[in-house]
Amino acid sequence: MHIVCLYFHYASPDCPSGARAYSLLRGLGQKHQVTVFTGKHYYHLRQSQHFDWEPPGVTVRMLDVPYENQMAAARRLTAYASFAAWAGVQAGRISSPDLLYAISTPLTTPMAAVLASRIQGIPWVLEIRDLWPDFPIQMGAISSPALQHILRWTERHLYHDAAHVVTVSPAMTDHVRSMGLDASQVTTLPQGTDLSLFDRPAAPSSSDLRERHGLSSRHIVLYAGALGRANDLPTLLKAAEHLRHRSDTTFVFIGHGFHEPDVRSTSHRLPNVRYVSAQPRHEMVSWFRLATLSIVSFRDLPVLSTNAPAKLFDSLAASTPVIVTNPGWMTRLIRTHECGWTVPASSASALAEQINTVLDQPKACRAAGERGAELARARFDRAAQVPALQSIFSRVVSAASS
């Protein structure tokens, strides 16, 4: 089977990214021909050379369109539109594809898949990572009622046009089905984690990280990932200030994004806060292993309760318990499997109190981490998702040819 993937944010584990698509496409490339159309921004952000940019069986074609998370909304939309126009035309011209696999965000990428699908006369499958347009609307980036209406109509049309829809959380599946799709048309394949990275020897080691960053404190409370507007970093920084009296604890923030200047300035002001620039994914395994606790935080917006952040699954795989700050499916997961704790969103005092309590209960903390690791290996291994995705693709291609 020749699978053509359209995904603006393709990245390898050498990049500061979750690299979910890389894990899945690498697995698909073992049995199929895979061509990827993507932006080039993560190619420029590679911090090491441990992983093939093009795994065996995978060909990557890139458009070098300027893009950064810190860009204003208008500039990002321009980048998205430029990529979609290029990818749609290129995918429409490629020789002998059997299936198009479009990964959103942004919503413009599946629009490109529709174009290529019409040109090639082949089906396409949509994978949803974030709910658009709900995310930019609820974040306040799109205020025009007319534009909101157009985007919601487009969203519904794309879901119905796709031969199958894949989501990364059960809450996203519920949203898609609310648009009128049957259960047989939607599959949840959780964000998951690449357990092969956790099965490798730790590099750097925990002692190397401590020495390199001057981390002498006993406990590390880790926030790793996007420092974006959605992630409620001001609450985490306030919680760190509430706990500045704990000389045995350091808050480590790793990533980049809108709130990076706030994190940097707080790290200069508070002795218990450290900022570390975004790291390649394979090195983040060492950070998750080093942490006593990992924080998964979002603002209290309905759309954010549907998210499936990579840091949640990476934390579980590293035997590091989590504190989750938003309601929804993640809260139910953590409570059901007792692999962490939950607190209300945007409450610095509640977060600080919960962190303080957990750090004073090391046995309970270790037990929660062990349960999380068992859960990650049982349900969230990306390698185990490859056959499921392959099965979806095979059914879609077979149905289209019959």
C-alpha positions in Angstrom: 0.0 0.0 0.0 1.2 3.5 -0.8 0.2 5.8 2.0 0.5 9.6 1.5 0.6 11.5 4.8 -0.1 15.2 5.1 1.1 16.7 8.4 2.5 20.1 8.9 4.4 19.3 12.2 6.4 16.1 11.3 9.3 15.7 13.7 11.8 13.0 14.8 12.8 12.2 18.3 15.9 14.4 17.7 13.5 17.3 17.9 11.7 19.0 20.8 8.4 17.3 20.0 6.2 14.5 20.9 7.0 12.8 17.6 3.8 10.6 17.6 3.6 10.7 13.8 7.2 9.6 13.5 6.5 6.5 15.7 3.4 5.5 13.7 4.9 6.2 10.2 8.1 4.4 11.1 6.0 1.3 11.9 3.9 1.6 8.8 7.0 2.0 6.7 8.1 -1.5 7.7 5.3 -3.0 5.5 4.2 -0.1 3.2 5.5 2.7 1.1 4.9 6.0 3.0 5.3 9.5 1.6 5.1 12.5 4.0 4.4 16.1 3.0 5.3 18.4 5.8 6.7 21.8 6.9 10.5 22.1 7.4 10.5 23.9 10.8 11.2 20.8 12.9 13.9 19.8 10.5 15.7 23.0 11.5 15.1 22.3 15.2 16.8 18.9 15.4 19.2 18.9 18.3 20.9 15.6 17.7 21.4 13.0 14.9 20.4 9.7 16.6 17.3 9.0 14.5 16.9 8.8 10.7 14.8 11.7 9.5 13.4 9.3 7.0 12.9 5.9 8.6 13.1 2.9 6.2 10.1 2.9 3.9 9.3 6.6 4.5 10.1 9.5 2.2 9.7 13.0 3.5 9.1 16.0 1.3 9.3 19.4 3.0 8.1 23.0 2.4 10.3 25.6 4.1 7.6 27.9 5.2 8.4 30.2 8.3 6.7 28.9 11.4 7.1 29.3 15.2 4.7 28.7 18.1 5.2 32.3 19.2 3.9 33.7 16.0 0.8 35.9 16.0 -2.4 34.1 14.9 -2.4 35.9 11.5 1.1 34.8 10.6 0.5 31.2 11.7 -2.7 31.0 9.6 -0.7 32.3 6.6 1.9 29.5 7.2 -0.9 26.9 7.5 -2.6 28.1 4.3 0.7 28.1 2.4 1.5 24.6 3.4 -2.0 23.3 2.7 -2.0 24.7 -0.8 1.4 23.2 -1.6 0.7 19.8 0.1 -2.7 19.5 -1.7 -1.2 20.0 -5.1 1.8 17.8 -4.5 -0.2 15.0 -3.1 -2.5 15.3 -6.1 0.4 14.8 -8.4 2.2 11.9 -6.7 2.3 8.6 -8.5 0.1 5.7 -7.6 -1.1 6.5 -4.0 -3.7 4.2 -2.4 -4.7 6.4 0.6 -4.3 9.8 2.0 -3.7 10.2 5.8 -4.2 13.8 7.0 -3.2 14.8 10.5 -4.8 17.9 12.0 -4.0 20.5 13.4 -4.5 22.8 11.7 -7.8 22.4 9.9 -6.3 23.5 6.7 -4.3 20.2 6.4 -7.4 18.0 5.9 -8.7 20.6 3.4 -5.5 19.8 1.4 -6.4 16.1 1.7 -9.9 16.7 0.2 -8.3 18.4 -2.8 -5.8 15.6 -3.3 -8.5 13.0 -2.8 -10.6 14.5 -5.6 -7.6 14.7 -7.9 -6.4 11.1 -7.2 -9.8 9.5 -6.8 -8.7 7.8 -3.6 -10.1 7.8 0.0 -8.6 9.7 2.9 -8.4 9.2 6.7 -8.3 12.1 9.1 -6.5 12.0 12.4 -7.4 14.8 14.9 -4.8 16.0 17.5 -6.7 19.1 18.7 -10.3 20.2 18.1 -10.4 23.0 15.6 -12.0 25.4 15.4 -13.1 25.0 19.0 -9.5 25.5 20.2 -8.8 28.9 18.6 -12.3 30.1 19.3 -12.3 29.3 23.0 -8.8 30.7 23.3 -10.1 34.0 21.9 -8.1 33.9 18.6 -11.2 33.9 16.4 -13.9 36.4 17.6 -15.9 36.9 14.4 -19.3 35.0 14.6 -19.4 34.8 10.8 -15.9 33.2 10.6 -16.7 30.9 13.5 -19.8 29.7 11.6 -17.8 29.1 8.5 -15.1 27.1 10.3 -17.6 25.0 12.2 -19.4 24.2 8.9 -16.0 23.3 7.5 -15.2 21.0 10.4 -18.4 19.1 10.1 -18.0 18.8 6.3 -14.4 17.4 6.7 -15.5 14.8 9.3 -18.2 13.5 7.0 -16.0 13.7 3.9 -13.2 11.5 5.4 -13.5 7.8 5.0 -12.6 7.3 8.7 -11.7 9.6 11.6 -9.0 8.8 14.2 -8.8 10.7 17.4 -6.3 10.7 20.3 -8.7 10.8 23.2 -12.2 9.4 24.0 -13.5 13.0 24.5 -12.5 13.9 21.0 -14.3 10.8 19.8 -17.4 12.0 21.6 -17.1 15.4 19.9 -16.7 13.9 16.4 -19.7 11.5 16.9 -21.8 14.5 18.0 -21.4 15.8 14.5 -23.5 12.9 13.2 -20.8 10.2 12.5 -21.5 6.6 13.3 -19.4 4.7 15.9 -18.0 2.6 13.1 -16.6 5.7 11.4 -14.5 6.9 14.4 -11.6 5.2 16.2 -9.7 6.3 19.3 -6.0 5.6 19.2 -4.6 7.4 22.3 -1.8 9.8 22.0 0.4 7.2 23.8 4.2 7.1 24.1 7.1 5.5 22.3 8.1 2.8 24.8 11.2 1.9 22.8 12.7 5.2 24.0 12.1 4.2 27.6 13.7 0.7 27.0 17.0 2.3 25.9 19.8 3.1 28.5 19.2 6.5 30.0 21.3 9.2 28.3 22.0 11.5 29.9 21.8 9.8 33.3 19.9 11.4 36.2 23.2 12.2 37.9 24.4 13.9 34.7 21.3 16.0 34.6 21.6 17.0 38.2 25.3 18.0 37.8 24.7 19.8 34.5 21.8 21.9 35.8 22.9 22.3 39.5 19.9 20.3 40.8 20.9 19.3 44.3 17.4 19.3 45.8 15.8 15.9 46.6 12.6 16.4 44.7 12.1 17.6 41.1 8.6 18.8 40.1 8.6 18.8 36.3 6.6 20.7 33.8 7.7 19.6 30.3 6.1 20.7 27.1 4.6 23.8 25.4 4.8 27.0 27.5 1.7 28.2 25.7 -1.3 30.3 26.5 -3.4 27.2 27.0 -1.1 25.6 29.6 -1.8 27.9 32.6 1.9 28.5 33.4 1.1 31.5 35.6 -0.7 29.2 38.0 2.3 26.8 38.1 4.7 29.7 38.8 2.5 30.9 41.6 2.4 27.4 43.1 6.2 27.3 43.0 6.2 30.6 44.9 3.9 29.2 47.5 6.4 26.4 48.0 9.6 28.4 47.9 10.2 27.5 51.6 10.8 23.8 50.6 14.5 23.7 50.2 14.3 20.0 49.1 12.2 20.8 46.0 13.0 22.4 42.6 10.4 23.2 39.9 11.9 22.5 36.5 10.2 24.0 33.4 11.3 22.6 30.0 9.9 23.9 26.7 9.2 26.9 24.7 6.3 29.1 23.9 4.3 32.2 24.8 5.1 32.1 28.6 8.8 31.4 28.2 9.8 35.0 29.2 7.6 34.7 32.4 9.3 31.3 33.3 12.7 32.7 32.6 12.1 35.8 34.8 10.7 33.7 37.6 13.7 31.4 37.5 15.9 34.4 38.2 13.7 35.6 41.0 12.9 32.3 42.8 15.6 29.9 43.9 13.3 26.9 43.6 12.5 27.5 39.9 14.7 26.5 36.9 14.1 27.0 33.2 15.6 24.5 30.7 15.3 25.1 27.0 13.4 22.6 24.9 15.1 19.3 24.7 15.1 16.5 22.0 12.5 13.9 22.8 14.9 11.1 23.5 16.6 13.2 26.2 13.3 14.1 27.7 13.0 10.4 28.8 15.8 11.1 31.3 14.0 14.2 32.6 10.8 12.3 33.2 12.7 9.5 35.0 14.4 12.1 37.2 11.2 13.9 38.2 9.4 13.1 41.5 6.2 14.5 40.1 5.1 15.7 36.7 2.5 18.4 36.2 -0.1 18.3 33.4 -1.9 21.7 33.4 -4.4 23.5 31.2 -6.7 26.4 31.6 -10.3 25.6 32.5 -11.8 25.6 29.0 -14.1 22.9 27.7 -12.0 22.2 24.6 -8.8 21.7 26.7 -10.5 18.9 28.6 -10.5 16.9 25.4 -6.7 17.1 25.0 -4.3 14.2 25.1 -0.9 15.8 26.0 2.2 13.7 25.3 3.7 14.6 28.7 0.9 12.6 30.4 1.8 9.4 28.7 5.6 10.0 28.9 5.3 10.6 32.6 3.4 7.3 33.2 5.9 5.4 31.1 8.7 6.8 33.3 7.0 5.6 36.5 6.5 9.3 37.4 3.1 10.1 38.9 1.2 13.1 37.6 -0.9 15.9 38.9 -3.6 16.9 36.4 -5.4 20.3 36.6 -8.2 20.0 34.1 -11.5 18.0 34.3 -12.6 15.4 31.8 -11.3 12.1 30.6 -7.7 12.6 32.0 -9.1 13.1 35.5 -11.1 10.0 35.2 -8.1 8.0 34.0 -5.9 9.2 36.8 -8.5 8.5 39.5 -9.5 5.1 38.1 -5.9 3.8 37.9 -4.6 5.7 40.9 -1.5 6.9 39.1 -1.6 10.5 40.2 -3.8 13.2 41.6 -6.1 16.0 40.3 -6.7 19.6 41.4 -8.9 22.3 40.0 -7.6 24.3 37.1 -6.1 27.8 37.8 -5.9 27.3 41.6 -2.3 27.9 42.6 -3.0 27.3 46.3 -4.7 23.9 45.6 -1.9 22.8 43.4 0.8 23.8 45.9 -1.1 22.0 48.7 -1.4 18.8 46.6 2.3 18.9 45.7 3.3 19.5 49.3 1.2 16.6 50.4 2.5 14.2 47.8 6.1 15.0 48.4 5.6 14.2 52.1 4.3 10.7 51.2 7.2 9.1 49.2 5.7 5.5 49.4 2.4 6.6 48.0 4.2 8.6 45.3 6.3 5.6 44.3 3.3 3.3 44.2 1.3 5.7 42.0 4.3 5.9 39.6 4.5 2.1 39.4 0.8 1.8 38.6 1.2 4.5 35.9 4.1 2.5 34.3 1.9 -0.7 34.3 -0.9 1.3 32.6 1.4 2.8 30.0 2.7 -0.6 29.0 -0.7 -2.2 28.9 -2.6 0.5 27.0 -0.5 3.3 25.6 2.4 1.8 23.6 2.5 3.5 20.1 4.0 0.4 18.6 0.9 -1.5 19.4 -1.2 1.1 17.6 0.5 0.6 14.3 -1.5 -2.7 13.5 -4.7 -0.9 14.4 -4.0 2.0 12.2 -2.9 -0.3 9.4 -6.2 -2.2 9.8 -8.2 1.0 9.4 -6.3 1.9 6.3 -6.8 -1.6 4.7 -10.5 -1.5 5.4 -10.8 2.0 3.9 -8.9 1.0 0.7 -10.8 -2.2 0.3 -14.2 -0.5 0.7 -13.2 2.2 -1.8 -12.1 -0.4 -4.4 -15.2 -2.6 -4.1 
